[in-house]
Amino acid sequence: MSQLELLRSCIPEDKQSEVERLFSEKGLVETVCHLWEDIWTDEEKLQAENDTKTRNEKSKYYKLLFIEFNIKEHYNQVDSHRHFVQKAYNRLKDFVPNMKKEDAEKHDLSKYDFSQAIGYTVRWVHMTDNDVWKKSLDDHYKREHHHPQNVGQERMSQRYLEESLIDMVGSRWERNLKGDENAKNSDLVDFHPQYLTRYHKEDLKVKYSFYSCIDYGHSGCGGAGVLNHPTGTFATQHYNGHTQYRPNSQCTWKIHASAGKVVRLSATAFHIEDDANCDYDFVAVYDGSSKSSKLIGKFCGRDEVEVVSSGRYLFVEFVSDDSTQFNGFRMRYKFQQASAGCGKHLYKCDTQLCIARDFLCDSEDDCGDSSDERPKMCQSQKSSSCLDGEFLCGDGGCF
């Protein structure tokens, strides 16, 4: 007697047609049969052909299948998850080169039951409240040769790694973002870097190719959505420190802090075309939600960018012309209390710029509005710079 025949024999007649319909769906038989082996340690009960013994266990089988395992809800979850895994594949295949290959196109990522990739799918199942699903899934993966517990020193194939990453994105899209069609790639892959460590092993190519899609959103140039996570990064297209950005770019990012917070923006890397007025290639930062807001500053060359908004919004624009391109930039932002200002090591200008305190009162307008060169402030600073026993001269010197 096969496992499927045994299961049918244990289900009341009025439920058999429903069970057979569910079993007829692709992949469901294998999942349920694996579950049976996982949950019931006494395999003789599963393989028994003795009708009396089978009848005696009928209530347990029925309870396990329809109540504890909840096969109807399982099917609904699987169907939904396949959909989001497929959407994640369609979204990310352009950013992960191997996903463009013909064999990858033919591989139907939407037909996983619990999704056969390791990783975030395990977390996806664990976010449910069904202990039987969790045990079944964990037991199954512990037997897989490519599971992290069983890998040892071997490297997992890049193909398998990429499927795992796509599955993680599909899980986040469905569970955390509720299927939002306007979700940006930076939203879909916003998980802590520690989650990557078990997948990429020594294959850094997978890690960096996946990180690259975090940076450039839908089109590789800004995004239609809003950056509203407490901290995050964005960059010029395909930024990796040595690839040049594209000519004739016009990219925008809108950052929206939560209530009571302001946005602090800084450049962790910055190299674009330089000129005195930043007229050709430049980054413009506005103290608000659009270009109509107050301009904080324009940056180019190798400028240091450190800005704190006056309110909840910052609007960032990057423009390049058709002539000279450089490596581009990577920006980091975070939300903070307004009272934090620029921190104790920097001075906050009236223009919302943060500048080094060494630039105060140096006869250079570093803030853009001369708020770093106010006579009263500079007089006080020079006075405080004289040593004990010295006096301040009219020219600012000490004697």
C-alpha positions in Angstrom: 0.0 0.0 0.0 1.5 3.4 -1.0 1.6 6.3 1.3 -1.1 8.1 -0.7 -3.3 5.0 -0.6 -2.7 4.8 3.1 -3.7 8.4 3.7 -6.9 8.0 1.7 -7.8 4.9 3.7 -7.5 7.0 6.9 -9.7 9.9 5.8 -13.5 9.8 6.1 -15.3 9.2 2.8 -16.9 12.7 2.8 -13.4 14.2 2.9 -11.6 12.0 0.4 -12.5 14.0 -2.7 -11.2 17.1 -1.2 -7.9 15.5 -0.2 -7.5 14.0 -3.6 -8.1 17.4 -5.2 -5.4 18.9 -3.0 -3.0 16.0 -3.7 -3.5 16.5 -7.4 -1.9 20.0 -7.2 1.7 19.9 -8.3 4.1 19.1 -5.5 1.6 18.8 -2.7 1.8 15.0 -2.5 5.6 15.1 -1.9 5.2 17.7 0.8 2.6 15.9 2.7 4.3 12.6 2.5 7.6 14.1 3.7 5.5 15.6 6.5 4.2 12.2 7.4 7.7 10.8 7.7 8.9 13.8 9.7 6.1 13.9 12.3 5.6 10.2 12.9 8.7 8.6 14.2 7.1 5.2 14.3 7.3 4.5 10.6 5.6 1.1 11.0 2.3 3.0 11.5 2.7 4.7 8.1 3.6 1.6 6.3 1.1 -0.7 8.0 -1.2 -2.7 5.7 -3.2 -4.2 8.5 -6.7 -2.7 8.2 -7.4 -3.0 11.9 -4.2 -1.1 12.9 -5.0 1.5 10.3 -8.5 2.0 11.5 -7.3 2.4 15.1 -5.1 5.3 14.0 -7.8 6.9 11.8 -8.6 9.7 14.2 -4.9 10.6 14.7 -4.3 10.8 11.0 -7.4 12.9 10.4 -6.5 15.2 13.3 -2.9 15.6 12.0 -3.9 16.3 8.4 -6.9 18.7 8.9 -6.3 20.2 12.3 -2.7 20.2 13.3 -1.2 20.4 9.8 -4.3 22.4 8.4 -3.8 21.2 4.9 -6.3 23.7 3.4 -4.5 26.7 4.9 -1.1 25.2 3.8 -2.3 25.1 0.2 -3.4 28.8 0.4 -0.1 29.8 1.9 1.9 27.8 -0.7 -0.1 29.3 -3.6 0.5 32.8 -2.3 4.1 32.3 -1.6 4.8 30.9 -5.1 3.3 34.1 -6.5 5.6 36.3 -4.6 8.7 34.2 -5.3 7.9 34.4 -9.0 7.5 38.2 -8.7 10.8 38.5 -6.9 12.5 36.4 -9.6 11.0 38.7 -12.4 12.2 41.8 -10.5 15.7 40.7 -9.6 16.7 38.6 -12.6 18.0 41.8 -14.3 20.3 42.5 -11.4 21.7 39.0 -10.9 23.5 38.1 -14.2 23.1 34.3 -14.0 19.3 34.7 -13.7 19.2 35.9 -17.4 20.5 32.6 -18.7 18.1 30.3 -20.6 18.3 27.5 -18.1 17.3 29.9 -15.4 14.3 31.2 -17.4 13.1 27.6 -17.8 13.4 26.9 -14.1 10.0 27.6 -12.6 10.7 29.2 -9.3 7.0 29.7 -8.6 6.4 25.9 -8.1 8.2 25.4 -4.8 6.0 24.0 -2.1 7.6 25.4 0.9 10.1 26.8 -1.6 13.0 24.4 -1.9 15.6 27.2 -1.3 17.1 27.5 2.1 17.0 30.7 4.1 14.3 33.2 4.4 11.6 30.7 3.6 12.4 29.0 6.8 11.9 32.3 8.5 8.7 32.8 6.5 7.3 29.5 7.8 8.5 30.3 11.3 6.5 33.6 11.2 3.3 31.5 11.2 1.9 30.0 14.4 1.8 26.4 13.1 4.2 24.2 15.0 3.7 21.2 12.7 4.8 23.2 9.7 7.9 24.4 11.5 8.9 20.9 12.6 8.2 19.5 9.2 10.3 22.1 7.4 13.2 22.0 9.8 13.4 18.2 9.7 13.3 18.3 5.9 16.2 20.8 5.6 18.4 19.0 8.1 18.4 16.1 5.7 19.3 18.2 2.6 23.0 18.0 1.7 23.2 21.7 0.9 21.7 22.9 4.2 24.2 25.0 6.2 24.3 22.4 9.0 25.4 19.8 6.5 27.7 21.8 4.1 30.9 21.6 6.0 33.7 23.3 4.0 32.0 22.8 0.7 30.8 25.9 -1.3 27.2 25.9 -2.3 26.6 26.5 -6.0 26.0 30.1 -7.2 22.8 29.0 -8.8 21.4 27.6 -5.5 22.6 30.7 -3.7 20.7 33.0 -6.1 17.5 31.0 -5.7 17.9 31.4 -2.0 18.3 35.1 -2.2 15.3 35.5 -4.5 13.3 33.4 -2.1 14.2 35.8 0.7 13.0 38.7 -1.3 9.7 37.0 -2.1 9.1 36.3 1.6 9.7 39.9 2.6 7.5 41.2 -0.2 4.6 39.0 0.9 5.0 39.1 4.7 6.4 42.5 5.5 5.3 44.7 2.6 1.9 43.1 2.1 2.4 42.7 -1.7 2.9 46.5 -2.3 3.3 46.8 -6.1 5.3 50.0 -5.6 7.9 48.4 -3.4 11.4 49.4 -4.4 14.3 47.0 -4.4 15.8 48.8 -1.5 12.6 48.0 0.4 12.5 44.4 -0.7 16.1 43.5 0.4 16.2 45.6 3.5 17.4 42.9 5.8 20.4 42.9 8.2 23.7 41.8 6.5 24.1 39.0 9.0 21.4 37.1 7.2 23.7 36.9 4.2 26.6 35.2 5.9 25.1 31.7 5.9 24.4 31.8 2.1 27.3 33.4 0.3 30.0 31.5 2.1 33.1 32.2 0.0 31.2 33.2 -3.1 31.5 37.0 -2.8 30.2 37.5 -6.3 26.7 36.6 -5.2 26.9 38.9 -2.2 28.1 41.9 -4.1 25.7 41.4 -7.0 22.8 41.3 -4.6 24.0 44.3 -2.7 24.2 46.2 -5.9 20.5 45.9 -6.6 19.9 47.4 -3.1 21.5 50.6 -4.3 19.7 51.5 -7.4 16.1 50.6 -7.0 13.7 50.0 -9.9 15.5 51.6 -12.8 19.0 52.0 -11.4 18.5 55.8 -11.0 16.6 57.0 -8.0 13.2 55.7 -7.4 9.5 56.6 -7.4 9.1 55.4 -3.8 10.1 57.0 -0.5 13.0 56.0 1.7 11.3 55.7 5.0 13.4 53.1 7.0 15.3 54.4 10.0 18.6 54.0 8.2 19.6 53.1 4.7 21.9 53.8 1.7 21.5 54.8 -1.9 24.0 55.4 -4.7 24.7 56.2 -8.3 23.9 53.4 -10.8 25.9 50.2 -10.4 28.2 51.9 -7.9 31.1 49.7 -6.9 33.9 52.2 -6.4 35.4 51.9 -9.9 32.5 51.8 -12.5 31.6 55.2 -13.9 28.0 56.5 -13.6 26.0 57.1 -16.7 26.0 60.3 -18.7 22.8 62.5 -18.9 21.4 61.1 -15.6 18.7 62.8 -13.6 18.0 60.8 -10.5 16.0 61.8 -7.4 15.5 60.3 -3.9 12.9 61.4 -1.4 13.7 60.6 2.3 10.9 60.8 4.8 11.6 60.5 8.5 9.1 59.3 11.1 7.2 61.9 13.3 9.5 63.8 15.6 12.7 62.9 13.7 15.0 64.7 11.2 17.2 63.2 8.5 21.0 63.1 8.7 22.6 62.5 5.3 26.3 61.8 4.7 28.5 60.6 1.8 30.5 57.5 2.5 32.1 57.8 -0.9 31.9 60.8 -3.3 33.6 61.4 -6.7 31.9 63.2 -9.5 33.0 65.8 -12.0 34.3 69.0 -10.4 33.9 72.6 -11.3 33.8 75.8 -9.3 30.0 76.2 -9.3 28.9 72.6 -9.6 27.1 73.3 -12.9 27.8 70.1 -14.8 27.6 67.0 -12.7 26.3 67.7 -9.2 24.2 66.5 -6.2 21.6 68.9 -4.9 20.1 68.5 -1.5 16.8 70.2 -0.6 15.4 70.8 2.9 12.0 69.4 2.1 10.1 67.0 0.0 10.7 68.4 -3.5 12.9 70.6 -5.6 10.7 73.6 -4.7 12.0 73.3 -1.1 15.0 75.3 0.2 18.3 74.3 -1.4 20.8 73.3 1.3 23.7 72.9 -1.1 25.1 71.6 -4.4 28.0 69.2 -4.2 30.5 68.0 -6.8 34.1 66.9 -7.2 35.2 65.2 -3.9 33.1 67.4 -1.6 32.3 66.2 1.9 28.6 65.8 2.3 27.1 66.1 5.8 23.6 67.5 6.1 20.8 67.5 8.7 17.3 68.4 7.7 15.2 71.0 9.6 12.1 68.8 9.4 11.1 65.3 8.4 12.0 65.4 4.7 15.1 65.6 2.5 15.0 65.6 -1.3 18.2 64.6 -3.2 18.9 65.1 -6.9 21.8 63.8 -9.0 22.5 65.3 -12.4 25.2 64.4 -14.9 25.9 65.9 -18.3 27.1 64.1 -21.5 30.8 64.7 -21.2 32.9 63.4 -18.2 31.9 60.7 -15.7 33.6 59.5 -12.6 33.0 56.8 -10.0 29.9 58.4 -8.4 28.8 58.3 -4.8 27.2 56.3 -2.1 25.1 58.1 0.5 24.0 56.9 4.0 21.0 58.4 5.8 19.6 57.9 9.3 16.7 59.3 11.3 17.6 61.1 14.6 16.1 63.4 17.1 16.2 67.0 16.0 18.1 68.0 19.2 21.0 65.8 18.1 22.1 68.3 15.5 25.4 67.6 13.8 26.9 66.0 16.8 29.6 67.4 19.1 32.4 67.2 16.4 30.7 69.2 13.7 29.0 72.7 13.5 25.5 73.0 12.2 25.1 76.0 9.8 21.9 77.9 9.4 21.7 76.3 6.0 21.5 72.8 7.6 25.0 71.9 6.5 27.3 70.2 9.0 30.9 71.5 8.7 34.1 70.7 10.6 34.7 73.1 13.6 38.1 73.9 12.1 36.3 75.8 9.4 34.7 78.2 11.8 36.0 81.8 11.6 38.6 81.0 8.9 37.5 83.9 6.7 35.9 81.4 4.3 32.1 81.1 3.8 31.9 77.4 4.3 28.2 77.4 5.2 27.0 79.3 2.1 25.3 82.0 4.2 28.4 83.1 6.2 26.8 81.7 9.4 30.2 80.2 10.2 31.8 83.7 10.1 29.5 85.7 12.3 31.6 88.5 14.0 30.2 88.0 17.4 30.8 84.2 17.4 34.3 84.6 15.9 35.2 87.3 18.4 34.2 84.9 21.2 36.1 82.0 19.7 39.3 84.1 19.3 39.0 85.4 22.8 38.7 81.9 24.1 41.8 80.9 22.2 44.2 83.1 24.1 46.2 81.5 26.9 46.0 82.5 30.5 47.9 85.8 31.0 47.5 86.8 27.3 45.2 89.6 26.0 43.2 89.7 22.8 44.3 92.4 20.3 42.0 94.2 18.0 43.3 92.2 15.0 42.3 88.9 16.8 45.9 88.1 17.9 47.0 87.4 21.4 49.9 89.0 23.4 
